[in-house]
Amino acid sequence: MTKKAILLIFLLALPQAGWAGGYHYTYKSGVSREEWDADQKVCIEAGKAAGKNPSAPSPYNPITQSTAAGAAGAGFAEGFMRGMTRRKAMYGTYYRCLKAHGYVERELPKEEAKAVRALKGKANDDKVYEMGTALSPPHPIMPEDQYD
């Protein structure tokens, strides 16, 4: 996984604690490094695409797949609150994509999040993968309404 992709993962998950319920990380037990990287890449790309055009149809965004009223509402929100809508579309799509691939978000205490962020390069990448694929994760699953 490239450094840019790893940075984007942290921009999507760990720093959100100010807006969401807390620090968290993506988790799926025992997944291979290749599958982890591939799933992250697919979901990051889906999130970036949704951020560029929040009202565009996406298999991970049920609002744009439903009624005309839903699509109109999404279009109105994009025009009215463009920044917030883009952020929500990006994060929402990213997390729904990960969920569709079998991942969950696990809560991470603030001090542990700081320690992970302090790691650089390969050490950071390895720690994120280790936490995200542990056979017995030490952290509880975070409710979805806390990481939108």
C-alpha positions in Angstrom: 0.0 0.0 0.0 1.4 3.4 -0.9 2.2 6.1 1.7 -0.5 8.3 0.2 -3.2 5.5 0.6 -2.1 4.9 4.2 -2.3 8.6 5.0 -5.8 8.8 3.4 -6.9 5.9 5.7 -5.9 7.9 8.7 -7.5 11.0 7.4 -10.7 9.1 7.0 -10.8 7.2 10.3 -8.6 8.2 13.2 -8.8 12.0 13.1 -12.6 12.0 13.1 -12.9 11.8 16.8 -13.8 15.5 17.1 -16.9 15.0 14.9 -17.8 11.4 15.6 -18.0 9.2 18.7 -14.3 8.6 19.0 -11.1 7.2 17.5 -11.5 4.0 15.5 -9.9 1.6 13.0 -11.0 -0.8 10.3 -11.1 -4.4 11.3 -11.5 -7.9 9.6 -10.1 -10.9 11.3 -7.3 -12.8 9.7 -7.5 -11.1 6.2 -4.3 -11.4 4.1 -2.2 -8.3 3.4 -3.0 -8.5 -0.3 -6.8 -8.6 0.4 -6.5 -5.8 3.0 -4.7 -3.6 0.5 -7.1 -4.4 -2.3 -10.2 -3.7 -0.2 -8.8 -0.5 1.2 -7.9 0.7 -2.4 -11.4 -0.1 -3.7 -13.1 1.7 -0.8 -10.8 4.7 -0.8 -11.5 5.2 -4.5 -15.3 4.8 -3.9 -15.0 7.4 -1.1 -13.0 9.8 -3.2 -15.5 9.5 -6.1 -18.5 10.1 -3.7 -16.7 13.2 -2.3 -16.3 14.6 -5.8 -20.0 14.1 -6.7 -22.1 13.3 -3.6 -25.4 13.0 -5.5 -24.0 10.5 -8.0 -25.4 7.0 -7.9 -23.3 4.5 -5.9 -23.9 0.9 -4.7 -22.7 2.0 -1.3 -25.0 5.1 -1.1 -28.6 3.9 -0.7 -30.0 7.5 -0.9 -29.0 7.8 -4.5 -30.4 4.4 -5.3 -33.9 5.0 -4.1 -36.7 7.4 -4.9 -36.6 10.6 -7.0 -37.3 12.4 -3.7 -34.1 10.9 -2.3 -32.1 12.0 -5.3 -33.7 15.4 -5.2 -32.9 15.7 -1.5 -29.3 14.6 -2.1 -29.0 17.2 -4.8 -30.5 20.0 -2.6 -28.2 19.1 0.3 -25.2 19.2 -2.1 -26.1 22.7 -3.2 -27.0 23.9 0.2 -24.2 22.5 2.3 -21.6 21.4 -0.2 -18.7 20.9 2.2 -20.6 18.9 4.8 -22.3 16.8 2.1 -19.1 16.0 0.4 -17.4 14.9 3.7 -20.4 12.8 4.7 -20.7 11.2 1.2 -17.0 10.4 1.2 -16.9 8.9 4.7 -20.3 7.2 4.4 -19.3 5.6 1.1 -15.9 4.5 2.4 -17.4 2.8 5.5 -20.4 1.2 3.6 -17.9 -0.2 1.1 -15.7 -1.6 3.9 -18.9 -3.1 5.5 -19.8 -4.7 2.2 -16.4 -6.3 2.2 -16.9 -7.7 5.7 -15.1 -5.1 7.8 -16.2 -3.3 11.0 -14.9 -0.3 12.9 -13.4 -0.9 16.3 -13.1 1.7 19.0 -9.6 2.9 19.8 -8.7 4.7 23.0 -7.3 8.2 22.4 -3.8 7.4 23.8 -3.5 4.4 21.5 -4.5 6.4 18.5 -1.8 9.0 19.3 0.8 6.2 19.6 -0.3 4.8 16.2 -0.2 8.2 14.6 3.3 8.8 15.9 4.6 5.8 14.0 6.1 6.6 10.6 6.3 4.7 7.3 6.4 1.0 7.3 6.0 0.8 11.1 2.7 2.7 10.9 1.5 0.5 8.0 2.4 -2.6 9.9 0.7 -1.5 13.1 -2.5 -0.5 11.2 -2.6 -3.9 9.5 -1.8 -5.8 12.7 -4.6 -4.0 14.6 -7.0 -4.4 11.7 -6.5 -8.1 11.2 -5.8 -9.5 14.7 -7.4 -12.8 15.5 -8.5 -11.6 19.0 -9.0 -7.8 18.8 -8.8 -6.0 22.2 -11.2 -3.2 21.2 -15.0 -3.2 21.1 -16.9 -2.8 17.8 -18.0 0.9 17.4 -21.7 1.5 16.6 -22.2 2.7 13.1 -23.9 5.9 14.1 -20.8 7.0 15.9 -18.5 7.0 12.9 -20.5 8.6 10.1 
